[in-house]
Amino acid sequence: MKRETKKNILTKADVSRYTRNFWKLLIGLILLGVIFIFSVGMGLFGKLPTFRDLENPKSNLASEVISDDGVVLGTYFVQNRSNVRYDELSPHLVQALIATEDKRFHGHSGIDYRRTFTIIFYNLIGKKQGASTITQQLALNLFSEGRARNTGKRIIQKFQEWITAVRLERNYTKEEIITMYFNTVDFGAYNTYGIKSAARTYFNTTPDKLNVQQAAVLVGMLKGPGIYSPVRYPQNAIRRRNQVMDNMRKEGFLTREEYLRLKDEPLVKDMRISNYGEGLAPYFRAVMKREIQREFNEMSITKADGTPYDLDRDGLRIYTTINSKMQGYAEEAQQEWMKSLQATFDKQWGKRDPFAGDKAKLLETGMRRSDRYRMLKQAGKSDAEIKKDFETAVPMTIFTWEGNKDTVMTPMDSIRYNKLILRNSMMSMEPHTGYVRAWVGGVSFEHYKYDQVKMGTRQVGSTAKPFTYAVAIDNGYSPCFQVPNVPLTIGSGPNAWSPRGDTKAGSPITLRRALANSQNLATAYMVNEVGARPVATLTKRMGITSNVPEFPSISLGAYEASVYDMVGAYSAFVNHGVWIEPIYILRVEDKNGMPIYQKAPKVATVLNSESAYIMVDMLKSVVDGGSGNRLRFRYNLKPPMGGKTGTTNDNSDAWFIGITPELVSGVWTGAEDRGISFSSLAEGQGAQAALPIFGLYMQKVYADTTLHYSTGDFPLPEGGLTRELDCSKYQQFYGEDDQRLDDRLGF
């Protein structure tokens, strides 16, 4: 017994040995920890953000499309994220964040050691809490993979956060860290990243204008964007908001009275869910995106490291010529008239089947062009199975002028429905600068994404007639020159062409009245006089990029062109014969504000300045007593203006191109397929189906005095005129037999 007790007594040598071993173990653990932390810092367990990454975190920044008057029209994005500066943050935001996430933010250097050791104690007793500072949370946001789910990886990631947090604190001010944090935080649903996007999405405002309650809601969401969403869980959002405001009270940012008053306030949100088609000018933005990508590729515009720019991720700022007010007026004008026109179009069918007979193939073509058909084909479905699928009713959302409508119908009925929806497009530009001020590419970007301003072409009809008359005027003809207005045949044999007659055919008619009243026979006579080749040549010189064959029928518009090209061509008339390529991109800047691209428009003199002015004067006759005179009596537009209506065979395409001294605007209306059209010329002609949108648009433009568009007349060309434009002065030269005295008229 005594011998065993003696064995249990530690000797000095034992104590000394144990002490040495303890210190060896402790020093070893410390060295191991130092080596581990050093290895983490060296990136052996995963790459850490560099200083460059910290200043420019590799987040997906939305590129902004900015109007000429400084309004953000929309964004291109994968993540809808835009950065802000510290001075663009509401003080309430900063206070709410510090009070809730990091009370000692201004007192630590990245890691709150006091809080860290306290949290260890809380976690040991079962009260799970977090100890990450704002700087550590920012560090985590900079890691593209996000928070690791694996425990082992998360431990390593925690050390990485600490090292990155210390680096952040050493290299940036507290204000810069707060700013970077708000720019990189994820607000959950609706593709909302960063405080700028969140403020707009949930409250339709900017970060600097957020009040206490709004700031508290957004900061509260950081704990759980889903569970504290003001949209999905408003009661949770209110409770969390009040907790954040109570934290602000405890930290002295709010008085007790302010807190008690604000905590009972209801949750007021003004949702603006971001999607690609949201905002003004979605068709324009879609076309411009492709244009910029093409230009960057052709000009080899790349980032400093040689990689191509990504409009969805690189935070570019794209400055455009679009005026946000005018764009809004154009979209409003379209909606006002097309809603009424669609109702008229629907009524005309009655019990008649629009797809009877040969038109049934339109449905078959529509089916085969659909995404559903392609997916079923790729899945190996037979034609019979596909047909059955298209005859099976399914839930869907359809477009109406009253708003989207949820319904149940078969995919084939959906094709029938959408083919009977009238489409419309409009573009407005300044002829002297080439600046496009408004661009409406369709009736609903959500449902019909094909742009009809630049991408789509349709038969132009009588809007092509001015090109024939311009060739005549440029070759010395007077607008008062009289021509036969009777049926004729041009050419012989299989190439013979006999244009369709007019209701006003018969007596000889001046070129001015022929254009004003859109007379086919007189126009055909003139193209036979001046030649189809010169007309086709001038048409192309004036910017029509689609195919214009050298046939006499082009005088009546037997070819297709885009609204974009036609508006550009008519602008040359107003701009004294100088064609300027319509321009809509001013410049592109990178996320740091450095210019990387600037657009220079093409310019060409295509017509004698006097001839161009005479054409403008003739186009004014269209409005002052011709086919476009309803602009005067129905829309009460008094300022000097001109234009040209256009209607194609079977009323398939309706056009109107209007000109003023400072604006040229083109409108097209028609169905998706030319086989679907108005049965009545009274409803389907350009003066009825297209002109009203121009009239409504110009009413709004002239009513807005901030736009500064004058109501003065078209200026004369330099040097004045050498030809008389008042046809009443020529009446004395014509007898009852209408014999021309060409020598007295200068021919």
Number of C-alpha atoms within 10 A of each C-alpha: 5 6 7 8 8 9 9 8 9 10 10 9 9 11 11 12 11 12 12 12 12 12 11 12 12 12 12 12 12 12 12 12 12 12 12 16 19 13 13 19 18 12 13 12 15 14 12 21 20 12 13 9 13 20 14 14 19 16 20 20 28 27 27 25 24 22 24 18 13 13 16 17 21 22 29 25 23 15 19 27 30 25 20 19 15 18 11 14 21 17 19 24 26 17 23 30 25 21 22 21 21 19 19 15 19 11 10 16 18 26 22 20 12 11 15 14 11 12 17 15 13 13 12 9 9 8 10 11 12 12 19 22 24 25 29 25 19 25 29 25 21 24 20 11 8 10 13 15 8 8 9 9 13 13 12 16 21 17 15 24 25 22 20 25 24 17 19 23 18 11 13 13 11 17 14 15 21 22 22 25 22 25 24 25 20 22 23 17 15 16 18 23 25 23 28 23 30 30 23 18 23 22 19 17 16 18 27 18 17 20 13 22 24 21 27 28 26 28 27 27 22 18 14 13 17 16 17 24 24 22 15 12 12 17 16 16 24 23 15 22 28 22 17 26 30 23 23 25 19 13 16 12 18 19 14 14 9 13 19 15 10 15 17 10 11 11 16 12 14 12 15 18 16 18 15 16 19 15 15 22 23 24 26 21 21 18 16 17 17 11 13 16 16 12 14 16 13 9 10 11 16 14 13 7 6 9 9 15 17 18 23 20 19 20 27 27 23 25 22 24 21 30 22 21 20 20 23 19 19 29 23 16 21 24 16 15 18 24 15 11 17 17 11 13 19 13 9 14 12 8 7 8 10 17 15 9 8 8 14 13 12 18 16 12 11 16 21 13 11 12 10 15 20 14 12 15 15 9 9 11 14 11 12 9 13 18 15 11 18 20 14 13 15 12 11 13 13 17 17 14 16 7 8 12 12 11 11 15 18 17 22 18 16 17 18 18 13 18 20 18 20 21 21 28 29 29 28 31 27 25 30 17 16 25 24 27 25 26 33 26 30 26 25 18 18 15 14 15 15 16 22 25 28 20 13 15 17 21 22 27 26 26 27 25 26 25 27 27 27 23 24 22 20 17 13 13 20 23 25 21 20 23 19 19 23 17 17 16 13 16 12 8 7 6 9 11 16 15 18 13 16 16 7 15 17 13 11 18 20 18 24 26 19 26 28 25 20 25 23 25 25 27 27 29 22 21 26 17 11 15 18 21 16 16 28 23 16 18 23 18 16 28 22 22 15 13 11 19 15 15 17 27 18 26 29 28 21 20 18 19 24 23 31 29 22 26 31 29 28 30 34 28 31 29 26 26 24 22 27 25 25 24 21 23 25 18 16 23 17 18 18 10 11 11 14 14 18 13 12 11 15 11 12 14 15 21 22 18 24 22 26 25 24 27 27 27 20 26 25 25 23 25 24 19 14 22 20 27 20 19 23 16 9 10 15 11 18 10 14 17 27 27 29 32 33 28 29 22 15 16 25 23 28 32 33 31 28 28 29 25 23 20 22 30 31 32 30 29 29 24 18 17 16 16 16 21 23 23 14 12 16 12 18 25 25 30 23 22 29 31 29 24 28 26 20 20 23 23 17 17 18 16 12 13 10 9 12 10 15 13 14 12 12 18 12 13 17 9 8 11 14 7 15 13 16 10 13 8 10 15 11 7 13 12 10 5 7 15 11 15 15 12 7 9 16 11 11
